[in-house]
Amino acid sequence: MMDDCIFCKIIAGEIPSEKLYEDDDILAFKDIAPQAPVHFLVVPKKHISMPADVEEVDDLVMGKVLRIGAQVAKEQGVADNYRVIFNNGAKSGQVVFHVHMHILGGKDKPWPM
Ligand code: AMP
């Protein structure tokens, strides 16, 4: 738990969220400002600031983030239509410095790439 980390506070239950999945390692919750019909975030409970800070000890949990993202996407009805985004660093658009995987699903119009 990092002080002043909004996602650590969500994980701790100090800030409410719409949870879609939770276990000892992982939390998935709806993005508060959805950019697609289905938009949720999957985070490791361990505080890691950004993808570039992932270490070897985190390999298992980061693989689980990907797998649970797929599971929740299926539950949300977008099993075969979602994109996965990790922002890394402020210049890339990262605003919350607790590593998180965006799942953006169910969007019909083409994406920029
Ligand atoms: P990023 O730009 O990759 O750091 O994305 C951070 C994401 O967190 C944005 O899509 C925000 O809409 C989302 N977000 C920020 N605060 C909350 C919150 N309290 N609950 C859910 N999502 C949030």
Boltz pocket constraint, residues with backbone or C-beta under 6 A from the ligand:
constraints:
  - pocket:
      binder: B
      contacts: [[A, 6], [A, 15], [A, 16], [A, 17], [A, 29], [A, 30], [A, 31], [A, 32], [A, 33], [A, 34], [A, 86], [A, 87], [A, 93], [A, 94], [A, 95], [A, 96], [A, 97], [A, 100]]
      max_distance: 6.0
